[in-house]
């Protein structure tokens, strides 16, 4: 079985014999090679497809190598270029480097020197491009306390966090399991005047009633078997800071009444004690079920509900904010990458699968999927093969980028979609060139989201 070509290279020379030799050498190294006889043919190739490296002779006519170098950098600023010249003067070399060439090689060239220079150019190109992509991928419009928010829904959540953070208002956070309710609660705490104090999280669904009461309010020595000493409750631990009551809907009714008293009186009473203890903890609560429904079923106190939901914040499920998916993917890829290492890249079809999958487990499921993929990834690339099976099986609708020219006309005609896509690609490259490859700035200029820009960019050949 043949290995996948390592990179796509455009060869340009007006001597067929040179093109033949270079093609043979580079194909033997498993590179994908396109040979262009002269500058005019090379210009057509650059307009038709994207390359990772161009090797071009300097002395050609009517379009010489220097002119072709300028054209190449205008269309693909991130592509490396190596110049070939039989006139290896210092002046020629310096001029080529000033115009942005990676290096130059004199004819007749040594095979080892040529292959090493090609390898260095591609490695440099990959490192620069991946660093720029990573900055753009993580440079979303909002990135608040690890909350990656590209969608309008999450941008609204971030704005709410900024507004309510500095207050002491009680907040109720709604959201399906795995949407990041605790992450939002922690961001509110960090944005508050209590940020230097404790943030204490309590999962109300994880503890049985007696233990939950003891954990929240503490207990006195001898109040029950095994209570060998006084114990401070989590409300006391959080005094001056924030206490986060997760899955508040699962809290037993008996404890709901005691919590209501805490919110009203700002004091707690330890289990088995008659002494009231003043506390100063801001209360944030979260639920994955509608408390209004629990109220009608008699499972949640109406008076407590209105005390908790002074300001409600709703986190939409991931399937309703597709714009956030790829930025979150890149965020987790960075988190799973060792310091100083390059995060894995992802195939275009993987991006499409990520956006098509409904994510019933939301961000938590997405994080686990990325950890799974990174564990089994090969050659620094996330492919469909390393995704969890049920995610990899997600059907994906074809996009305009997957539309090919009408097969009945061969290469003579393009479909309308393919033509429009090619024009869109040209314009995207122009805007990226003007922003020096800064994808975040380009997305702002185009008035589209960063995730949308990544979907529209052509897939790179590895």
C-alpha positions in Angstrom: 0.0 0.0 0.0 1.4 3.4 -1.0 2.0 6.0 1.6 0.2 9.4 1.4 2.2 12.1 -0.3 4.0 14.3 2.2 3.4 17.6 0.5 2.3 19.2 -2.8 5.1 20.9 -4.7 5.0 23.0 -7.8 8.1 22.8 -10.1 8.7 25.6 -12.6 11.4 25.6 -15.3 11.5 26.3 -19.0 13.7 23.3 -19.6 11.8 20.0 -19.9 14.9 17.9 -18.9 15.2 19.8 -15.6 11.6 19.4 -14.8 11.9 15.6 -15.5 14.9 15.2 -13.2 13.3 17.2 -10.4 10.0 15.4 -10.7 11.7 12.0 -10.5 13.7 13.0 -7.5 10.8 14.4 -5.5 8.3 11.7 -6.4 10.8 9.2 -5.2 10.6 11.0 -1.8 6.8 10.6 -1.8 6.1 14.2 -2.6 3.1 15.1 -4.8 4.5 17.0 -7.7 3.0 19.3 -10.4 5.4 20.3 -13.2 4.9 23.6 -15.0 6.9 24.4 -18.2 7.5 28.1 -17.8 6.2 31.0 -15.8 2.9 31.3 -17.6 1.9 27.7 -17.0 3.0 28.1 -13.4 0.7 31.1 -13.0 -2.2 29.0 -14.2 -1.4 26.3 -11.8 -1.2 28.7 -8.9 -4.6 30.1 -9.8 -6.1 26.6 -10.0 -4.8 24.9 -6.8 -2.8 25.4 -3.6 0.7 24.2 -3.0 2.9 24.0 0.1 6.2 24.7 -1.8 7.3 26.1 -5.2 10.7 25.4 -6.8 11.2 27.9 -9.6 13.9 28.8 -12.0 14.8 32.5 -12.1 15.8 33.0 -15.7 12.6 32.4 -17.7 10.5 34.3 -20.3 8.0 36.0 -20.6 7.3 35.6 -16.8 10.6 35.2 -14.9 11.1 33.6 -11.5 11.2 36.9 -9.6 7.8 37.9 -11.0 6.4 34.5 -10.3 7.7 34.8 -6.7 5.7 38.0 -6.3 2.6 36.4 -7.7 2.9 33.4 -5.5 3.3 35.4 -2.3 0.3 37.6 -3.2 -1.9 34.5 -3.7 -0.5 32.3 -1.0 1.5 34.3 1.6 2.2 31.1 3.7 3.8 29.1 0.9 7.5 28.6 0.8 9.5 29.3 -2.4 12.9 28.0 -3.4 14.7 29.6 -6.4 16.8 27.7 -8.9 19.5 29.6 -10.8 22.5 29.0 -12.9 23.6 32.5 -12.1 24.3 32.1 -8.5 25.6 35.6 -7.9 25.2 37.2 -4.5 23.0 39.9 -6.0 20.5 37.5 -7.4 20.4 35.5 -4.2 19.9 38.6 -2.0 17.1 39.9 -4.4 15.3 36.6 -4.2 15.5 36.5 -0.4 14.3 40.1 -0.2 11.2 39.2 -2.2 10.4 36.4 0.3 12.1 33.3 -1.1 13.0 30.8 1.6 16.4 29.9 -0.1 18.0 29.4 -3.5 19.9 26.6 -5.1 22.5 26.9 -7.9 22.6 24.7 -11.0 23.9 22.2 -11.4 22.6 21.2 -8.0 23.6 18.4 -5.6 20.7 16.0 -5.0 21.3 15.8 -1.2 21.5 19.6 -1.0 18.2 20.0 -2.9 16.3 17.4 -0.8 17.5 18.9 2.5 16.6 22.4 1.4 13.1 21.2 0.4 12.6 19.4 3.7 13.8 22.5 5.7 11.5 24.8 3.7 8.4 22.6 4.3 9.2 22.2 8.0 9.6 25.9 8.4 6.4 26.6 6.4 4.5 24.1 8.6 5.7 25.5 11.9 4.9 29.1 10.9 1.5 28.3 9.5 0.5 26.1 12.5 1.6 28.8 14.9 -0.5 31.4 13.1 -3.5 29.0 12.9 -3.3 28.2 16.6 -3.3 31.9 17.5 -6.3 32.5 15.3 -8.1 29.4 16.5 -7.7 30.4 20.1 -8.2 34.1 19.4 -12.0 34.0 19.4 -14.0 37.1 20.0 -14.7 36.0 23.6 -12.4 33.8 25.6 -13.4 34.4 29.2 -12.0 32.1 31.9 -11.6 29.2 29.5 -15.1 29.8 28.0 -14.7 29.7 24.2 -17.6 31.7 22.8 -18.0 32.2 19.0 -21.8 31.9 18.9 -24.2 34.8 19.7 -25.7 32.6 22.5 -22.4 32.1 24.3 -21.3 35.7 23.6 -24.5 36.7 25.5 -23.5 34.4 28.4 -20.1 36.1 28.5 -21.7 39.5 28.6 -24.0 38.4 31.4 -21.0 37.1 33.4 -19.2 40.5 33.0 -22.3 42.3 34.2 -23.4 40.2 37.1 -19.9 39.1 38.3 -19.1 42.3 40.3 -22.5 42.1 42.1 -23.5 39.8 45.0 -26.7 38.7 43.3 -27.9 35.1 43.5 -27.8 33.5 40.1 -29.5 30.4 38.7 -27.7 28.7 35.7 -29.7 26.5 33.4 -28.2 24.0 31.0 -28.1 20.4 29.9 -25.6 18.1 31.4 -22.1 18.8 30.1 -22.8 22.3 28.8 -20.3 23.9 31.3 -22.5 25.2 34.1 -19.7 25.0 36.7 -17.3 26.7 34.3 -19.7 29.7 34.0 -20.1 29.7 37.8 -16.3 29.8 38.2 -16.1 32.7 35.7 -18.7 34.6 37.6 -16.7 34.1 40.8 -13.4 35.2 39.1 -15.2 38.4 37.8 -16.5 39.2 41.3 -15.0 41.1 44.3 -14.8 37.7 46.0 -12.3 36.3 43.5 -9.5 36.0 46.1 -11.6 33.9 48.4 -12.8 30.3 48.1 -15.0 28.9 45.4 -16.8 25.9 46.8 -18.8 23.5 44.6 -21.4 21.1 46.0 -23.1 18.5 43.8 -26.6 18.2 45.4 -27.3 15.0 43.4 -24.2 13.1 44.5 -24.9 12.9 48.3 -27.7 11.3 50.3 -29.8 13.6 52.4 -28.1 13.3 55.8 -24.6 13.6 54.3 -25.6 16.5 52.1 -27.0 18.5 55.1 -23.8 17.8 57.1 -21.6 18.8 54.2 -23.4 22.0 53.6 -24.1 23.2 57.1 -21.6 21.2 59.2 -22.3 19.3 62.4 -21.7 19.5 66.1 -19.7 16.9 68.0 -21.9 13.9 69.1 -24.8 14.9 66.8 -24.7 11.4 65.2 -22.7 8.2 65.4 -19.2 9.0 64.1 -19.4 12.7 64.8 -16.3 12.8 67.0 -15.7 16.5 66.7 -17.3 19.7 65.4 -17.2 20.0 61.7 -17.3 23.2 59.6 -19.8 23.1 56.8 -19.1 24.2 53.2 -21.1 27.5 53.7 -18.6 28.4 56.4 -15.7 27.3 54.2 -17.0 29.6 51.4 -17.6 32.6 53.7 -16.3 35.7 51.9 -16.3 33.7 48.6 -18.8 31.8 46.5 -20.7 28.5 47.0 -21.9 26.8 43.9 -24.9 24.4 44.4 -24.9 22.2 41.3 -28.0 20.1 40.4 -30.1 22.1 42.8 -33.2 20.4 41.5 -32.1 17.1 43.2 -31.9 18.7 46.7 -34.4 17.1 49.1 -37.3 19.3 50.3 -36.2 19.2 53.9 -32.8 20.7 53.0 -34.5 23.2 50.7 -36.2 24.8 53.7 -32.9 25.2 55.5 -31.3 26.7 52.4 -34.1 29.2 52.2 -33.3 30.3 55.7 -29.7 30.7 54.8 -30.6 33.0 51.9 -33.0 35.0 54.0 -31.1 35.3 57.3 -27.5 34.9 56.1 -26.7 32.4 58.8 -26.5 28.6 59.2 -27.0 26.2 62.0 -24.8 23.1 62.2 -26.5 19.7 62.5 -27.1 18.9 66.2 -26.3 22.5 67.3 -28.6 25.3 68.6 -26.1 28.0 67.7 -26.5 30.2 64.7 -23.4 31.1 62.7 -23.3 34.2 60.4 -22.0 33.5 56.9 -21.1 35.7 54.0 -21.1 33.5 50.9 -22.5 34.3 47.5 -24.8 31.6 46.3 -24.8 30.4 42.7 -27.0 27.5 41.7 -27.3 25.3 38.6 -29.8 22.8 37.2 -30.2 20.6 34.1 -34.0 20.4 34.7 -36.6 23.1 34.6 -37.3 24.0 38.2 -40.8 25.3 37.2 -41.7 21.7 36.2 -40.4 20.4 39.6 -42.5 23.1 41.3 -45.7 21.9 39.7 -44.8 18.3 40.8 -44.3 19.5 44.4 -40.6 18.6 44.3 -39.2 22.1 44.6 -40.2 25.0 46.8 -41.6 28.0 45.0 -40.3 30.5 47.5 -36.8 29.0 47.2 -37.0 29.2 43.4 -37.7 32.9 43.4 -34.8 33.4 45.9 -32.4 31.6 43.6 -33.4 32.8 40.2 -32.9 36.5 40.8 -30.9 36.5 37.6 -31.2 33.4 35.3 -28.5 32.4 32.8 -29.2 29.8 30.2 -26.5 27.9 28.4 -27.7 26.5 25.1 -26.8 22.9 24.2 -23.8 22.5 21.8 -26.0 21.3 19.0 -27.7 24.8 19.0 -24.4 26.7 18.8 -22.5 25.0 16.0 -20.2 28.0 15.7 -18.6 27.1 19.0 -17.7 23.5 18.1 -14.4 24.0 16.1 -13.0 26.7 18.4 -13.7 24.4 21.4 -12.0 21.6 19.5 -8.9 23.7 19.0 -9.0 24.8 22.7 -9.0 21.1 23.8 -6.3 20.2 21.3 -4.1 22.8 22.8 -4.9 21.6 26.3 -4.0 18.0 25.4 -0.7 19.1 23.9 2.5 19.2 26.0 4.2 22.5 26.6 6.3 23.5 23.6 4.8 20.8 21.3 2.7 21.4 18.2 -1.0 20.5 18.6 -2.3 17.9 16.1 -4.1 19.2 13.0 -7.6 17.9 12.0 -8.8 16.7 8.6 -11.5 18.6 6.8 -13.9 15.7 7.0 -13.3 15.5 10.8 -14.3 19.2 11.1 -17.5 18.4 9.2 -18.3 15.4 11.4 -17.7 17.5 14.5 -20.2 20.1 13.3 -22.8 17.5 12.2 -22.7 15.3 15.3 -25.5 16.3 17.8 -23.3 16.1 21.0 -25.9 14.8 23.5 -23.2 15.0 26.2 -22.3 18.6 25.0 -18.9 20.0 25.8 -18.0 17.2 28.2 -18.6 14.6 25.5 -16.6 16.7 23.0 -13.7 17.0 25.4 -13.7 13.2 25.9 -13.8 12.7 22.1 -10.7 14.9 21.6 -8.9 13.0 24.3 -9.7 9.8 22.6 -8.6 11.1 19.2 -5.3 12.6 20.5 -4.5 9.2 22.2 -4.8 7.3 18.9 -3.7 10.0 16.4 -0.8 9.3 14.1 1.7 11.7 12.5 0.3 14.7 14.3 -3.1 14.5 12.6 -6.7 13.8 13.7 -8.4 11.7 11.1 -11.9 10.1 11.0 -10.3 6.8 11.9 -9.2 7.9 15.4 -12.6 9.4 16.4 -14.9 7.4 18.8 -16.9 5.0 16.5 -20.4 6.5 17.1 -19.1 10.0 16.3 -17.1 8.8 13.2 -20.3 7.2 11.9 -22.1 10.6 11.8 -23.5 11.3 8.3 -22.2 14.5 6.8 -23.9 16.6 4.0 -21.6 17.5 1.1 -20.5 21.1 1.0 -19.6 23.2 -2.0 -16.0 22.5 -1.3 -16.7 18.8 -2.1 -18.5 19.6 -5.3 -16.4 18.8 -8.4 -16.6 19.8 -12.0 -19.4 18.2 -14.0 -18.0 14.7 -14.9 -19.7 14.8 -18.3 -17.5 17.7 -19.4 -14.3 16.5 -17.9 -12.0 19.5 -16.9 -13.5 21.8 -19.6 -16.3 23.2 -17.4 -16.9 23.8 -13.7 -20.2 23.5 -12.0 -21.7 26.8 -10.8 -20.9 25.9 -7.2 -17.3 25.0 -8.1 -16.9 28.3 -9.9 -18.3 30.3 -7.1 -16.2 28.4 -4.6 -13.0 29.2 -6.6 -13.9 32.9 -6.6 -14.7 32.9 -2.9 -11.3 31.2 -2.4 -9.6 34.0 -4.3 -11.3 36.7 -2.3 -10.5 34.9 1.0 -6.8 34.8 0.0 -6.8 38.5 -0.8 -8.3 39.4 2.6 -5.9 37.1 4.4 -3.0 38.7 2.4 -4.1 42.1 3.6 -4.2 41.0 7.2 -0.8 39.3 6.9 -2.4 35.9 7.4 -4.2 36.9 10.6 -7.4 34.8 10.4 -9.1 36.5 13.4 -8.7 39.9 11.7 -9.7 38.5 8.4 -12.9 37.0 9.9 -13.8 40.4 11.4 -13.2 42.1 8.0 -15.3 39.6 6.2 -18.0 39.9 9.0 -18.1 36.1 9.5 -17.2 34.0 12.5 -13.8 32.5 12.8 -15.3 29.0 12.6 -17.0 29.9 9.3 -13.7 31.2 7.9 -12.0 27.9 8.8 -14.8 25.9 7.0 -14.3 28.0 3.9 -10.5 27.7 3.7 -9.2 25.0 1.4 -8.0 21.8 2.9 -4.2 21.5 3.1 -2.6 18.4 1.7 -0.4 16.7 4.3 
